[in-house]
């Protein structure tokens, strides 16, 4: 029997929350918001951590690279900030003219950083010097989400036109582009079994594609409005989806069958769009956040 309990409702932000990411400290999560703050929350004590940074623009993305002891922050203004966590000082500030930075990914195999942007650019930076290595104008519309697959040497890129682009990760050579949604493709995630690619779109559908043939395996009208995030709950057989329809849904990862809806009526959940999800596998807690400025922590059993 699946049990879902809300163990915290945190209201520290003064603007919509757009991103959740692994925190600097163990069992913590970072949240980036329209109030231009990047904050950290302890998932065990469920309180705000002392770490908080005021940015010059809305925070769209964040990434901690633990082996380099660095924090990367992407903003709606298109700037990338690199913070040395050993002394908490900004060591790089890049003003990139590609629009807001939706996603930041560290690719260990090539020692590079990949960024996806509002203006449809895929940017590759050197992970040591942060010098520009490549820029690809993938689409006339936004690239909201990217997913790396270092085992198969692939990169999946979501497109505001509804296309999903498949690149060779090591060379950034385009392998294939295909229509994944009738409207914007908002999020792409690799299934842990390595067989499927899952996407969520503005058309409210959750789609599953064969990783080898790119054929559509399943298309589910999963929500009432746009799907903004997909999050696999590592260590369980579940994954979650977040939507503009104000709900979170839990799914069986093996069968991709719907299990439980988390909403305001059933679980005192979000009152506005749910934009982002994060799963902490150590303490087994799901974190959600969105336009209502709230961060909610869920215990899944």
VEXDREN-2710 file (C-alpha; in Angstrom, 1 decimal):
% VEXDREN-2710
k/r/px/py/pz
1/UNK/0.0/0.0/0.0
2/UNK/1.4/3.4/-1.1
3/UNK/1.4/5.9/1.7
4/UNK/2.1/9.6/1.2
5/UNK/2.6/12.1/4.0
6/UNK/3.3/15.8/3.8
7/UNK/6.0/16.4/6.5
8/UNK/6.8/20.1/5.7
9/UNK/5.3/23.1/4.0
10/UNK/8.0/25.7/3.7
11/UNK/7.2/29.3/2.7
12/UNK/10.5/31.2/2.7
13/UNK/10.4/32.4/-0.9
14/UNK/8.7/35.6/-2.0
15/UNK/8.4/34.5/-5.7
16/UNK/7.6/31.4/-7.7
17/UNK/10.1/28.5/-7.3
18/UNK/11.5/27.4/-10.7
19/UNK/14.2/24.9/-9.7
20/UNK/15.1/22.3/-7.1
21/UNK/18.6/20.7/-7.1
22/UNK/20.8/18.6/-4.9
23/UNK/22.1/20.7/-2.0
24/UNK/25.6/21.5/-0.8
25/UNK/25.2/19.7/2.5
26/UNK/24.0/16.1/2.9
27/UNK/20.3/15.6/2.8
28/UNK/19.6/19.1/1.6
29/UNK/18.0/20.7/-1.4
30/UNK/18.6/24.0/-3.2
31/UNK/15.7/26.1/-4.4
32/UNK/15.8/28.9/-7.0
33/UNK/13.1/31.5/-7.2
34/UNK/11.6/34.5/-8.9
35/UNK/12.6/36.5/-5.8
36/UNK/16.2/36.1/-7.1
37/UNK/17.2/33.9/-4.1
38/UNK/18.9/30.6/-4.1
39/UNK/18.2/29.0/-0.7
40/UNK/19.1/25.7/0.9
41/UNK/16.7/23.5/3.0
42/UNK/17.6/20.7/5.4
43/UNK/15.4/17.7/4.5
44/UNK/15.9/16.0/7.9
45/UNK/15.1/18.9/10.2
46/UNK/12.9/20.5/7.5
47/UNK/14.0/24.0/8.1
48/UNK/15.9/26.7/6.1
49/UNK/19.7/26.3/6.1
50/UNK/22.0/29.2/6.8
51/UNK/23.2/29.1/3.1
52/UNK/21.3/31.6/0.9
53/UNK/22.5/33.7/-2.0
54/UNK/20.9/36.8/-3.5
55/UNK/21.3/36.9/-7.3
56/UNK/21.0/39.8/-9.7
57/UNK/18.2/38.0/-11.6
58/UNK/15.6/35.3/-11.3
59/UNK/17.1/31.9/-10.6
60/UNK/16.2/29.3/-13.2
61/UNK/18.8/26.5/-12.5
62/UNK/21.5/25.4/-10.1
63/UNK/24.1/22.6/-10.0
64/UNK/26.6/21.5/-7.3
65/UNK/29.6/19.7/-8.7
66/UNK/30.9/18.0/-5.6
67/UNK/34.2/16.7/-6.9
68/UNK/35.1/20.3/-8.0
69/UNK/33.5/21.9/-4.9
70/UNK/31.7/24.3/-7.2
71/UNK/28.2/25.7/-7.3
72/UNK/26.8/26.8/-10.7
73/UNK/23.8/29.1/-10.9
74/UNK/21.9/30.0/-14.1
75/UNK/19.6/33.0/-14.2
76/UNK/16.7/34.2/-16.4
77/UNK/19.0/37.0/-17.6
78/UNK/21.3/34.4/-19.2
79/UNK/24.1/34.8/-16.7
80/UNK/26.1/31.9/-15.3
81/UNK/27.6/32.3/-11.9
82/UNK/30.4/29.9/-10.6
83/UNK/30.9/29.8/-6.8
84/UNK/33.9/28.2/-5.1
85/UNK/32.3/26.5/-2.1
86/UNK/35.5/26.2/-0.2
87/UNK/35.6/30.0/0.4
88/UNK/32.1/30.9/-0.8
89/UNK/33.3/33.4/-3.4
90/UNK/32.2/33.8/-7.0
91/UNK/35.1/32.9/-9.2
92/UNK/33.4/33.2/-12.6
93/UNK/30.6/35.4/-13.9
94/UNK/29.6/34.7/-17.5
95/UNK/27.1/37.0/-19.3
96/UNK/25.8/34.7/-22.0
97/UNK/23.7/36.2/-24.8
98/UNK/21.5/33.1/-25.3
99/UNK/18.5/33.9/-23.0
100/UNK/17.7/32.4/-19.6
101/UNK/19.5/29.2/-18.6
102/UNK/17.0/26.5/-18.0
103/UNK/19.3/23.5/-17.4
104/UNK/22.9/23.0/-16.2
105/UNK/24.5/19.6/-16.6
106/UNK/28.1/18.4/-15.9
107/UNK/29.4/15.8/-18.3
108/UNK/32.3/14.0/-16.6
109/UNK/33.4/12.1/-19.7
110/UNK/34.2/15.3/-21.6
111/UNK/34.9/17.6/-18.6
112/UNK/32.3/19.9/-19.9
113/UNK/29.2/21.9/-18.9
114/UNK/26.1/21.9/-21.0
115/UNK/23.5/24.6/-20.8
116/UNK/20.1/24.8/-22.4
117/UNK/18.5/28.2/-22.9
118/UNK/15.4/30.2/-23.5
119/UNK/16.5/31.3/-27.0
120/UNK/17.0/27.7/-28.2
121/UNK/20.7/27.4/-27.8
122/UNK/22.7/24.4/-26.5
123/UNK/26.0/25.7/-25.0
124/UNK/29.1/23.7/-24.1
125/UNK/31.7/25.1/-21.8
126/UNK/34.9/23.7/-20.5
127/UNK/34.3/22.5/-16.9
128/UNK/37.7/23.8/-15.7
129/UNK/38.2/27.1/-17.5
130/UNK/34.5/27.7/-18.3
131/UNK/35.6/28.9/-21.8
132/UNK/33.1/28.5/-24.6
133/UNK/33.6/25.3/-26.5
134/UNK/30.5/25.1/-28.7
135/UNK/27.2/26.8/-29.3
136/UNK/24.4/25.1/-31.2
137/UNK/21.2/26.9/-32.3
138/UNK/18.9/23.9/-31.9
139/UNK/15.6/25.6/-32.1
140/UNK/13.8/28.9/-32.6
141/UNK/12.0/28.2/-29.3
142/UNK/13.2/27.4/-25.8
143/UNK/15.1/24.3/-24.7
144/UNK/13.6/23.7/-21.3
145/UNK/15.2/20.3/-20.5
146/UNK/18.2/18.1/-21.4
147/UNK/19.1/14.6/-20.4
148/UNK/22.5/13.0/-20.7
149/UNK/23.2/9.3/-21.2
150/UNK/26.9/8.7/-20.8
151/UNK/26.6/4.9/-21.1
152/UNK/25.1/5.1/-24.7
153/UNK/26.9/8.4/-25.5
154/UNK/23.7/10.3/-26.1
155/UNK/22.2/13.7/-25.2
156/UNK/18.4/14.3/-25.4
157/UNK/17.2/17.9/-25.8
158/UNK/13.6/19.1/-25.4
159/UNK/12.3/21.7/-27.9
160/UNK/9.6/24.3/-27.5
161/UNK/8.2/23.2/-30.9
162/UNK/7.5/19.8/-29.5
163/UNK/10.5/18.1/-31.0
164/UNK/13.0/15.9/-29.2
165/UNK/16.6/16.1/-30.5
166/UNK/19.0/13.2/-30.0
167/UNK/22.8/14.1/-30.1
168/UNK/25.9/12.1/-29.7
169/UNK/27.1/13.3/-26.3
170/UNK/30.8/13.2/-27.0
171/UNK/30.7/15.1/-30.3
172/UNK/27.3/16.9/-30.1
173/UNK/26.6/15.5/-33.6
174/UNK/22.8/15.4/-34.3
175/UNK/21.6/11.7/-34.6
176/UNK/17.8/12.3/-35.0
177/UNK/15.1/14.9/-34.4
178/UNK/11.4/13.8/-34.1
179/UNK/8.1/15.2/-33.0
180/UNK/7.5/14.0/-29.4
181/UNK/4.6/16.3/-28.5
182/UNK/1.9/18.3/-30.4
183/UNK/3.0/21.3/-28.4
184/UNK/6.2/22.2/-26.4
185/UNK/8.3/19.3/-25.1
186/UNK/9.0/20.5/-21.5
187/UNK/11.0/17.7/-19.8
188/UNK/12.9/14.6/-20.8
189/UNK/14.2/11.8/-18.5
190/UNK/15.9/8.5/-19.1
191/UNK/14.1/5.5/-17.6
192/UNK/16.4/3.8/-15.0
193/UNK/16.0/0.5/-16.9
194/UNK/17.8/2.0/-19.9
195/UNK/15.1/0.9/-22.3
196/UNK/13.0/4.0/-22.6
197/UNK/12.9/7.8/-22.8
198/UNK/10.1/9.6/-21.0
199/UNK/8.9/13.1/-22.0
200/UNK/6.3/15.5/-20.7
201/UNK/4.7/18.2/-22.8
202/UNK/2.5/21.3/-22.9
203/UNK/-0.1/19.0/-24.4
204/UNK/-0.3/17.3/-20.9
205/UNK/0.8/14.0/-22.2
206/UNK/3.4/11.7/-20.8
207/UNK/5.1/9.9/-23.7
208/UNK/7.4/6.9/-23.7
209/UNK/9.8/6.1/-26.5
210/UNK/12.0/3.1/-27.3
211/UNK/15.6/4.2/-26.7
212/UNK/16.9/2.3/-29.8
213/UNK/14.2/2.9/-32.4
214/UNK/12.7/6.1/-31.0
215/UNK/9.3/4.6/-31.7
216/UNK/6.4/5.8/-29.4
217/UNK/5.7/3.0/-27.0
218/UNK/3.0/4.6/-24.9
219/UNK/1.2/8.0/-24.8
220/UNK/-0.8/8.9/-21.7
221/UNK/-3.0/12.0/-21.2
222/UNK/-1.4/12.2/-17.7
223/UNK/-2.5/15.7/-16.6
224/UNK/-5.0/18.4/-17.3
225/UNK/-2.4/21.0/-18.3
226/UNK/1.3/21.1/-19.1
227/UNK/3.7/18.6/-17.5
228/UNK/6.8/20.5/-16.2
229/UNK/8.9/17.8/-14.5
230/UNK/9.4/14.0/-14.3
231/UNK/11.3/12.6/-11.3
232/UNK/12.3/9.0/-10.7
233/UNK/12.4/8.0/-7.1
234/UNK/15.6/6.1/-6.9
235/UNK/15.5/3.0/-4.6
236/UNK/11.7/2.6/-5.2
237/UNK/9.6/1.4/-8.1
238/UNK/7.9/4.8/-8.6
239/UNK/8.3/8.1/-10.5
240/UNK/6.5/11.4/-10.1
241/UNK/5.2/14.0/-12.5
242/UNK/4.5/17.7/-11.8
243/UNK/2.1/19.8/-13.7
244/UNK/0.6/23.2/-14.3
245/UNK/-2.7/21.7/-13.2
246/UNK/-1.5/22.1/-9.6
247/UNK/-1.0/18.3/-9.1
248/UNK/1.7/15.8/-8.5
249/UNK/1.1/12.2/-9.7
250/UNK/2.9/9.1/-8.7
251/UNK/3.3/6.2/-11.2
252/UNK/4.5/2.6/-11.3
253/UNK/8.0/2.8/-12.9
254/UNK/7.7/-0.7/-14.4
255/UNK/4.3/-0.6/-15.9
256/UNK/4.0/3.2/-16.2
257/UNK/0.5/3.0/-14.7
258/UNK/-1.0/5.8/-12.7
259/UNK/-1.1/5.2/-8.9
260/UNK/-1.9/8.3/-6.8
261/UNK/-2.8/12.0/-7.3
262/UNK/-1.4/14.5/-4.8
263/UNK/-3.5/17.7/-4.8
264/UNK/-4.9/20.4/-2.6
265/UNK/-8.1/18.5/-1.8
266/UNK/-6.5/15.1/-0.9
267/UNK/-3.1/16.1/0.6
268/UNK/-3.2/19.9/1.2
269/UNK/-0.8/20.2/-1.7
270/UNK/0.0/23.1/-4.0
271/UNK/-2.5/25.8/-4.9
272/UNK/-0.8/26.8/-8.2
273/UNK/1.4/25.3/-10.9
274/UNK/3.9/22.7/-9.7
275/UNK/7.1/23.5/-11.6
276/UNK/9.8/21.2/-10.2
277/UNK/10.5/18.0/-8.2
278/UNK/13.5/16.6/-6.4
279/UNK/14.1/13.2/-4.8
280/UNK/16.6/12.6/-2.0
281/UNK/17.4/8.9/-2.1
282/UNK/19.1/8.9/1.3
283/UNK/16.2/10.2/3.4
284/UNK/13.6/9.0/0.9
285/UNK/11.8/12.3/0.6
286/UNK/10.2/13.9/-2.4
287/UNK/10.4/17.7/-2.7
288/UNK/8.0/19.8/-4.8
289/UNK/7.8/23.5/-5.5
290/UNK/5.9/25.9/-7.8
291/UNK/4.1/29.1/-8.5
292/UNK/2.5/29.3/-5.0
293/UNK/6.1/30.0/-3.6
294/UNK/5.8/27.0/-1.4
295/UNK/8.3/24.1/-1.0
296/UNK/6.6/20.9/0.2
297/UNK/8.4/17.8/1.5
298/UNK/6.7/14.4/1.1
299/UNK/7.4/11.1/2.7
300/UNK/6.7/8.2/0.4
301/UNK/6.2/4.7/1.8
END
